């Protein structure tokens, strides 16, 4: 038998995967602790080392190399479930396996920013390495035969899988080695060679001649199919110069073996005429096999046996049997027996695979947990907003009625009722008006920082677009890559949303500043020492009898006010601390159904946990309506009984009470504004990094295409030669020519990504409906309630889902989706006794 054919390998290039993968993991798992982030970074470094080892192990064509490359492929497969693959854009560059280079020393290559493309190329090389390891086996031993059979069938299974996987991973035209016609040939070749090894084993095991004849008949058909496929115009020029002659020789050789072994069946049955006809045909076919394959010793042992048997049988027939020699066309086929078939892709492929990223949960589970947490926090924030808005309304009513100051005894030192004295002390303890002024002064600087980052990000996008448009105008239809406008549509949408976020924040800043200016006088007075406050008070118009019935009634109602406020603080604390773990439930659903119905599962659990607290909130708000009506009624009786209403001191007390409420609200507003701008800075930096990585990927792709076009132009000297397909990059064959620069990070959409779909802000108390910013929807928090949820700033952008990122799948990068597993159509039958 002649040697088995080994498929050549695609040559990889080294690329930096650490930065973009780290960026993607850190942004996806943004709630991770510092220890977890360090663990993730270590795993990324290990994965990078694993790739650098595996891609060069392909060229060490030993069985031991297979486990190393299997483990790398398994790791890619495992990583696909932990991250949004479409968001990870790394410029992976692989050279065509069959291209032998040009006179300029270049080889056809393709650079594509997709982990799926890397996976496809790794799989191709695994199949190629399996074929080479199989070809190197000693086929005169059982161990060698069994390993070769296994590897060739596995290789066929991979090439079959790649027929469906490649279009999904490479939406543009692939390199020739990954074209459908090439993969069809390689799958068929591996199956044919596996059948050939089965035949060798059958002969070695001395199986029945009839069985061997059937196996050889199937082998001849397999090689005939391979020969037809190899001679298609689209792929004929790819093969090594000896491939087509070798396959043609094997086709004739297995036809000859079919006739030889079927002639042995005839000899056993004493059908001498048929035996001679088959042996004559076998001798002719052996000659053709040696001639076609260019190997004068090919199947020489069997050729000699056929000639010897023919001479013997011819002599016996002439002297003994005198049978007629039938025409070859009248002889029945011995039948076919197929043993070789493509084996399905094993998962995992490595025998001792260990997931480097075991600390990461499946990305679908992570998204479901994040969405569930967001859903719970939205409900929690809504309930807390109801409580706080009700309390603000209650405080406003009390301030308008000068309560509780109107029924309290005035302090002799400060000239203030006890309630106002406590409020003044609290304002001074919190830093007074200077504290507010300092934070107000910081807001413009924080705003400008975010605005500058966004401006720079848009500048990067604009420069990349202008460069692409310029080259497109220069090369016209030869500039075949997808235009920047299509690829950056989602990036532009992101940028526009961020611009809207900043615009809404500016409006919120105006609301805060206007509220500060409206209450500045009262806040300044509360910030003064007690003696200065006393000097600022107008003279009292008279004291109130503390024993009159209306005063007593109001004091009782003020105690009810304090009680309801204390109850609300307790309910708010319970709402903030309400937690439940959906991980086990989601994981069970994922394992059982392959998907997670997060809304149905989350809402059921949220209802169980929060319904009692929601009922308490509703009862508290309803009880306040009755309480306010009682206070207003009692205050009317108080005014009628004491005549104490409308004095200048009373009006100042009302102003101070309102100023205190505004101070507390403004202090929270400004803290939330500062936090908002700082959180937005982090998100904009991540966004800018993704844009930078995208621009780098486009730059790498542009350089490859320019090299291709330059090489194409240099080849257009007389005589003219066909131009290479325009998407291929002809690059130096000296290894990696990708500079040591950061690889791209993903910019594709994910079902649940950390940006706001809408920007909402609260209507602060006292503002009218025409205040120019939208109604607030409270932002969900990762772990606990955000204490600044009532502020007029948009919620932290990373807490909203549904905001698209990057180019749509299928444009730049790749598109996700299941692969069509095209199964071979060979019958799976074994001869009796195998």
Secondary structure by P-SEA (a helix, b strand, c coil): ccbbbbbbbbbbbbbbaaaaaaaaaaaaaccccaaaaaaaaaaaaaaaaaaaaaaaccccccaaaaaaaaaaaaaaaaaaaccccccccccccccccccccccccbbbbbbbccaaaaaaaaaaaaaaaaaaaaaacccccaaaaaaaaaaaaaaaaaaaaaaaaaaaaccccccccccaaaaaaaaaaaaaaaaaaaaaaaaaacccaaaaaaaaaaaaaaaaaaaaaaaccccccccccaaaaaaaaaaaaaaaaaaaaaaaaaaaacaaaaaaaaaaaaaaaaaaaaaaacccccaaaaaaaaaaaaaaaaaaaaccccccccccccccccbbbbcbbbbcccccccccccccccccccaaaaaaaaaaaaaaaaaaaaaaaaaaaaaaaaaaaaaaaccccccbbbbccccccaaaaaaaaaaaaaccaaaaaaaaaaaaaaaaaaaaaaaaaaaaaaaaaaaaaaaaaacccccccccccccaaaaaaaaaaaaaaaaaaaaaaaaaaaaaaaaaaaaaaaaccaaaaaaaccccccccccccaaaaaaaaaaaaaaaaaaaaaaaaaaaaabbbbaaaaaaaaaaaccccaaaaaaaaaaaaccaaaaaaaaaaaaaaaaaaaaaaaaaaaaaaaccccccaaaaaaaaaaaaaaaaaaaaaaaaaaaaaaaaaaaaaaaaaaaaaaaaaaaaaaaaaaaaaaaaaaaaccccccccccccccccccccccccccccccccccccccccccbbbbbcccccccccccccccbbbbccccccccccccccccccccccccccccccccccccccccccccccccccccc
